[in-house]
Amino acid sequence: MTSGLSGDSGVDRGTTSGGSGIDGRTPPDDSGVDGPTPHGDSVADARSPHGAPATGARTAHGSPAVVDGRTPSGDPAVDGQTPFGDSAVDGQTASGDSGVADGRTPSRDPVVDRQTASRDSAIADGRTPSRHPVVVDGRSLSCDDVVAVAHHGAQVALASDVLPRLARDRAVVDDVVDRQVPTYGLTTGLGSRSSYALPRDELAEFSVRTVRGRANAVGDPLPVPVVRAAVLARVNGIASGGSGVRPEILSRLVALLNSRVHPVEPEVGSIGASDLCQMAHVGLVVIGEGRAEFGGEVLDGATALRRAGLTPAELGPKDGHVLCSASPLAAGQGALARHEAGAVLMLAQSVTALTFEGFRANTSPLDARVLDLRPAPGQSRAARELLALLDGGELGDPRHARRVQDPVSLRCAAQVHGALHAALDFATAALEPELNGCGDNPVVLADTGEILSSGNFHTPALALAFDTLALALTQTAAISAERMRRLLNPAVSGLSANLSPYGPERSGFAPLAKTAQALVAEIRMLSAPVCTDPRHGADAVEDDSTNAALGARRLTTMLVRLRQLLAVEALVAAQAVDLAAPSALGQGPALLYRAIRELVPPLDDDRPCGADVERVSDEVLESADIRSTLRAMLRGVS
């Protein structure tokens, strides 16, 4: 499996969509915990609030100008032909099959298996895609929009002003070509060949050679959701203006998304100075070359286009360079990671609250009066969320705590999780201009008729944000493992040794602590900064880079491992709740406890626990219903 951001990430079967389904299985009951514990004691008598339905794709304002297809409901989004004469694509293959994986038995080609591994993806499992199109205007694309298109198959439409904007920019390009003005990448070569003047009659062919010559990425194919996220990010970047590409090339990229033609894009090839060597594989499919996944099969690019009712595009001057330019892979995959990291932080808060209940932790460190004395970034928000999750239980009153002062891993959870909140805010601030700006070089200024050299492809802030997020996730992982170990220690927790009903006669959960530490070790290894190790491109001129795409890609594996680690803590915390037998649980812990116990019985005699951890990770922490219910509990708290 690959390390892309569909959640398969090379390490497990999970997803990173932020709560988008659990493989068709019945989600856990979100009504809270109101039944007896295994000891006969009532665990909780307050039900959690009803989970709000998962938030749909947020669309930008603006009327659609081009949608090369129909909405998933079958209603035409835009009637008529595409700008290049192709008939509208309604999400069906030439044989009438719908979607990309449409519920049929997928090809056993390992490439397809890797690409369609995400169980929550509407593209990969044949479920009905999102019914709301994402309207692209070049200005307002959000991480939620990227998730809607990448994971839920939302259709894409162009706002009404996009194609006219591109036409104005293209007129400048045509004028420069006609006057043979020396312009980087247009009338001259690229990189170290920028001083080489191109013959007028070779400019179109130079565009084709640009795509072919840069399709040099290697490794496992990126998962379909990551490819869709990258193509969407490039679509919106082009829509913002400044690239000078012909409008029909943008429409063709939209057609790929809406027809569910997914270029096979290898995972390694970007050093963060544009994602050239990977995005060129998208460009190959646009011109009918390369490989693409369509209808569950990996096909040559020309065949995939033909089956989708599309035709290869003819490139003009500058078009090839635009197809490869900017950093849409880093931005698209980073947006998916940012979205899932927010969900994982919410899960970390919820699991921590469950540990609080089993440990009978002291909540006085969460008091707003305490935190206001040193308002570190994010800590007050994290504390308010923890208290909201604990609402309905006994721990809101510190007098119900077992100890006056708890270990740092419990006492300072708000500080650590608050730092992750701050890192997420930084990532959002760095992602927004990458998703909604022009990362091309050179750039077209239609108002003045100029084409100017640009450094907008360079992404140091984005790479730094991904490194910061990786470090914050590692801090969150470290204290999760330590909380779990404190629960096992009877001298600290006041519970039986290793949480076994038999006490020290059995191993209980002690061996699971090794698994937790192994997960932390891998997460810590992956958190090594990548933005401080620039790689060099073309001789003498490309002498710095950011590794932003790598920074985004490694976050996927980290998030999956962190979710598994939280599943370890949650499983152990549920056992601690059984042994502590509180009279009432807070609403968040009650929800998790009930969901865990519907899947996994309490630990009596020693048994293998690895499979239990996997079930809690996949069917509780990844459950769309659990996540949406937790969001409802926290809505308005921040």
N, C-alpha and C positions, 0 to 999 in steps of 0.2 A: 504493500500500500504506500501511497505517497504521503508527503507531508503538506499537502495543500489544505485549504481551509474549508473543506466540506465537512470537516470533523473526522474524516478517516485518518488524516494527518500522519499516516505511516505508523500509527501506534494502536489505534483501536477502531471500533465501529461507530464511535460517537459523532455527533454533529456539533456545529458551532453556530447555529442559526439563532440562538437566543430563545429557544423554546418553541420548536416548530414540529412537534410530532414525535412519536416513539414507535414507529414501525407498525402502525395499525393495531397495536395492543391496547387493551382497555386501560385508560389512565387511572392512577390511584384516586380513590374517593377523596375529594377535597373538603369534606365536611368537618374536618377536625378529628379530635380523639375524644370519644365519649364512652368508651367501653372500659372494662376492667383490665388491669395488668395481669400478667401470668400469676401473680400472687393473690389476685382477687381484689386488689385495691383499685379504686377509681383513679384513672390517670388524669383525665380532664373532662370537665363538664361544659365547656364553652366551645361552640362550633366556630370554625373559621368563616369569614365572609365568603359569599359565593364568588368564585373566580370570574373575573371579567373576561369576555372573549378576547382572544389575542388581537392585538392591534393590527389593523390592516396597513397596507402600504400607504404612506403619505405621498400625495401627489402634489407637484408644484402647480401654481396657477398658470393658466394659459390654455388656449384651445389647441388641440392636436393638429399638426399640419401634415405629418406623414406617419402612418402606422402601416408597416408592410405586413398586415395580417389582421386577424379578428381578435376580439377579446376572448378570454377563455370561455365566456358564456355563449359564444357563437354570434354575438352581436357585432356587426361591422364597426370597427373603430373609425376607419376612414374608407369610404367607398372609392373605387376607381383604381387606377394603375399607379405603380410606383414611378418615380421620375425617369426610370430607365426602361419602362415598358413591361416590366415583369408583372404578372397578375398577382393580386393580393394573396398572401399566404395565410391560411386560417388555422395554422397550428397542425395541419395534417400532412402526412407524408404523401408522396405520389400514389401510394397504394391505399390511401384513406385512413391510415393509422394515425392516431393523434399522439401529440407529445413527443418526448424524446425516448422515454422508456415505457410509456403507455400501458404498463401492467403486463406486458408479454414477458415470457421468459427471456431474460437478457442473454446476449451473446456471451459465450464463455471466454471470449478473447480477454486476456488479463488486462489489457488496456482499458476496455470497457468496464470490466469489473471494478478496477480502481476508480474510474471516473464516476461511476454511478453508486459508489458505496454509501453515500450520505442517505440515511434512511428518511430524514425529514424533508428531503428535497422533492418538490413537486415534479421536478424534471427527472429525477432518478427513480421514483417509485410509482409513477403513473397516476397519482392523485390529481384532483382538479387544481390547476394553478390559481394564483391570486386573480380575483375578478377585477381588480382596479388597475388600470394602466398607470405607469409612472411617466409623467410628462417631463421631458428633458428640455430645459431652457438654457443650460450652460451656467446657471447662477445659483440654483437652490437644491442640488442633489444632496441627500442626506445619507447617513449610514443605514437608516431604516429603508430608504429607497433601494440601496444596493442589495440589502438582504432580500427585499421583496422580489427583485429581478433574479438574483443569484440562486436563492433557495426556494422561492415559491413560484417561480415561472411567470411573474408579472410581465405583461406586455409593455412595450416602450413606445412612446409617441413623442414627436418633436413639437415643441411650442411653435406657434404661427410665425414668430419673428426669426427663427433660426436659419431657415434656408435663404431668405433675403439677405441676412447678415453675411452668410458665407458667400453669396453671389457677389456682394460688394468687395469682400476681401479678394475673391478670385479675380476680379477685374484688375486689381493692382498687380497680381502675379502675371496675368496675361500681358499687361502693359510692360512690365519689366522684362519679360521674355522677348517681346517684340522689339524693345529698344536695346536688348543685349547688355543690360546693366549688370556688372559683376555682382553677384549675390550668392552668398554661401548656400550650398545645397540645392540651388536652383539653376544657376548658370555656371556654377563651379562644382568641383568635387566635394567630398565630405572628409572630415577629420584631417589627417595629415596631407590630403590631396586637395585642400581648400584653395590652393593657388592655381589649380589646373582649370582652365576655362573649357567648358563643354561646348562642342559644336551644337548649333541650333537644332539640327535635325536629329540629334541623339538624346534630347532632353526627356522625351517620353520613355525611350528604352532605358535611360539612366534610372528612371523611377522603378522600372521592373527589376533592373539589376540591383538597385538598393535593397529591395525586399529579399530577393534571392540570396544576395551576398551576406545578409545579416541574420538569416534564419539558422543560427548556429547553436541554439540551446540544446542541452542534453539532459538525460535523467528521465525519471518516470513522468508520465503526463500529469499535468495539474488536474485536479478534480474539476468536473463540469461547473460547479458553482463558482470556483475561483476564476475560471475562464470567462464565465458570464460577467462576474464582477469587474474583471479587467477590461472587457470589451465595453461595458456600460460606462466605466470611468473614462475610457477614450472617447466614446460618443459624446459624453457631456463636456469633456475638455475641448473637443472640436467645436461643439455647439456654442461655446463661449466666445468664439471668434479668434482671429489672429493667426490661424494656421495657414490660410490660403488654399486649402484643399477644395477640389470641385465638390459642389453640394451632393452630387449623386454618389460620391464615395461614402459620405456620412450616411446617406439613406441605405446604402448597401450594408453597412455595419449594423444599422437598426434591423434590417431584414434578417441578418444572421441570428440576432437575438430572438426575434419574434418567430422565426421559422425553426428555431432550436437547432441550428447548425453550429456545432461547437468545435472550433479549431483545436487540434491536438497540440498543446503548448507544453514543451518540456519544462521541468521545474527549475533548472539551473541555467543561468546565462546572463543575469543582470548584476552589474557592480554598482548600480545606483546612480549612473550618469545617463539617464534614460534607460528604459527597459527594452532597448533595441533588439537584442538577440532573441528575446522571447516574443515580443509583439510582432516581429517579422513573420512568425509562424501564422499569426492571424492574417497578415497581409498576403501570405501565400494562398490561403483559402479564398480570399477576396478575388484573386486573379485566377482561381480555378486550379491551383496547385496545392502542394502539401497534403495534409490529412485532416479529416474532421470526423467527429462523432455525430451521427444522425440516426434517430430511430433505434438506438441501442446498438448500432454497428459503427465500427471505425472504417471509413471509406476514404478513397482519394478525394481531394477537394472538389474536382470537377463533378464527380458522381454525386457527392453530397449536395452540391448546389442544384444539380439537375433534379434530384429526387425532391428537393424542397421547392421546386418551381422557380429557381433563381438562375441567373446566368453570370459567368465571370465578368468582372469589371475590366475596362480598359483604363490604364493609368495614364495621366498626363503629367506634365512637369510638376514637380514637388509632391505629387500624390503619394509616391512610394515612401518618401521620407516621413510624411505626416503619419502614415499607417504605423510606422515603427517608433515614432517619437514619444517624448514625454515619459511619465512614470505611472501609467495607468495600472500596471500590475501591482506595484507597491501600494498605490492608493486603493485599488479595489480590494485586494487581499487584506490590506490594513483596515479597511472599513468593516469587513466581515469580522476580523479579529477584535476590533474595538467594540463592536456590537456584542459579541459573545463574552468578552471580558467584563462588560457591564452586567451581563446575566450571571457570570460566575461569581462576581463580587456579591451580588444579591444572594446567591447560594451560600457563599462563605459566611455571610451575616446570619443566614438562617440556620446553618449547621452550628455555628458558634452559639446561637441562642439555645439550640438543643443541648449542647454541651453544658451551657450555663445551668440548664434544668437538672441534668444528671449530676453535676458537680455541686449544685446548690450554691452558685457563685454569688458574690457580693456585687450589686449593681451601683453602689455609691460612686465608683469611678465614672459612671455614665451621667452623673448629675450635671446639668447645664451650668450650674454655678461653679463647679470644679473646672470644667472645660473652658469656661470663659476667662479664667485666670491666665491661660496660655493658649490662645486660639490657633492651634496648628492647623494647616490646611486639611479640610475634609473631616477632622475628627468629630466635630459637633454633629455633622450630618450622619456619620456612621453611628454615633451614640444614639441619636434620635431613632434611627432605623432599628437598632437593637432593642430599644425600649418598646417600640411599636410592635415588634415581633413577640416580645415577652408579655405584651398586654393580655390580660385575662388570666394570667398565672399569679403565683405568689411572690415572685422575685422582684416585682416592681417596688416592694418594700424591702429595703436592705436588711431589716431585722429578721427576715426569713433566711438569710444567708447562713451557711455553716461556719464560715470563717470571717474574721475581721478583715483580713487582707489575703487575696488570692495570688497565685503565681502570675508572673508578667504576661504569659501567653493568654490568660483570661482577663487580667486587670487592664491590659493595654491593647485589647483587641480593637477598640475604637480608634486608637492612634494609628495602628498599622493599617486597618481597613480605610481609615481616612486618607492615608497617604496614597492608597490605590485609587480612591476617588479623585484625588488631585492629579494623579498620573493619567487617568482617563480623561479629565478635562484638558490636560495638555495635549493628549493624542487627538482629541476632537478639534482643538484649535489648529493643530498642524495638518489634519486631514482635510478640513473644509476648503482651503485654497487649492489643494491638490485635486480634489474632486471637482471643483468649480472654477478652475482657472486654466489659462493657456500655458502649457509646458513646452511649447515648441521653440525651436531655434532653426532659422530666424523667425521673427514674428511680423505679421502684416498690420500696418496701421492704415486703415482704409480712409480715414479722414484727411490724412496728409499725402496719401499715395506712396508711403515709404515702406520698405522692408528692412528691418533692423536686426542686428545680431542680438541674441538673448541668452541669459543664463538661467532662465526660468525652469529649465529641465533639471537643475541641481536641487537636491532635496535634503540638505543637512538638518533642517528642523524636523522633518518627518522622521528621518532615521534616529535622531536624538529622542524624539517622542516614543518611538517603538522600543528603544533601549530602556528608557525610563519606565515604560509600562512593564517590560520584562523584569526589571529589578523589583518593581512594586509587587508583581505577582509572586516573585520568589520570597519576599518578606511575608506575604500572606500564607504561602505554603509552609514556611518554616514554623510559624506559630500554630498552624493547624496540627502538624505532627507532634508538637510539644504538648498541646492541649490533650491530644489523644493519649500520650504517655502519662500525663498527670492523672488521667482517669484510672489508669491501670495500677497506680501506686496507692496502696491502702493507707500509707502514712500521710498522704496528701489529700486523697479523695474521701477517706472515711468509708469506702466501699470495700468489698472483698477483693482479695489479691487477683489481679488480672481480670477482674469482673467475672470470675467463674463462681457459680453458686457453691462450688465445692472448695473454694478458697485455694490455698497454695498446693493442694493435691492435684490440680489440673493446670495445664498451660493457659487455658482461657484465650484471651486475645493477645497475649504477650508476643507470640511469633508474628502477628500482624504488624507489630511495631517495626519490624525489619522491613516489611513491604513499604510502610509509610516513609521510612528513612531512605529507601531506594528511590522512591518517587521524588522526594525532596532533592536528592543528589542529582537526578536527571534534570529537574527543573532548574536547579542552581547552575548546572553546567550550561544549559541553554540560555541562561541570562547574561552570558558574557557579552559586553558591548561590541557591536559590529561597526558603529559609526566612527570609531577611532582608528580604523584599519583601512585607509583608502587604498584602492587598487587603481592601477593606471591603464588608460586606454591608448588612443593613438599617440604615437611618438610626439613629444614636444608640446602638444596642444591639449591633450586630455590627461592632465596630471593630477586630478583629484576626483574622488567619488565618495559615495555615502553608504553603499550597501543597504539601501532602504528596503529593497525587495526581499533580501535575505532577512532583514530585521522583522518584516511582516510575516514571512513564512515560518520562522521558528516559533512565533507566538502561537501558532496552531497547535503544535505538539505540546507546548507548555500548558495551554488551556485544557487540553484533554487530560494530561497528567495531573493537573491541579484538580480537575473534577473528580478523577479517581481517588486522589488523596482526600478530598472532602467526603467522598463516599466511605472511606475507611473511618474517618472521624465520626461521620453520622451513624454508621453501624455500631461503633463502640459507644457513642453517646446514647443511642436507643437502649442498649443493654444497661447503661448506667441509670437511665430513667426507670427501667424495670426494677433495679435493685434499690434505688432511692425511694421509689413509690410516692412521689409528691401527690398531693390531693388535687392539684389542678396544674395544667400546663398553659403557657402562653399560646396565643393563636398560631404563631409560626412554628414553634416546636411541636405543637399538637398535630399540625398538618404533616410535617415530616415523619413524626413518630408513627402515625397511623399508616402512612404510605409505606414505610419500611416494614412494618409488621404485617401488612397484607402480602408482602413478598417473602420475608425472611423471618423465621421464628426466632425467639430468644435463644441464646446459647446456653445449653445445659451441659452435656458432656462435650469434650473436645471434638471438633469436626473441621473439615476443610472450610475455610472462610473466603478464599479468593473468588469463588463464583458468586458468593453473596455480595461482595464488594462490587463486582461487575454489574449485578442486577440493580443494586442501589444507584450506581452511577448512571446506567443506561435508562432505567425505568422510573426512577424517582427524580434524580437531579437533572435529567434531560427531558423530563416530561413537560409537554406544553401546558398541561392543566396545572401542574404544580407551579410552574414559573408564572403563569398568568395570575394564579391565586395569590402568590407572594407579592407580585407587583401591585395587586389590588390592596393588599395589606399596607404597603408602603406608599401608596399614592397620596401625595400631598404632604408626606412627612418631611421631605427635603426642602 
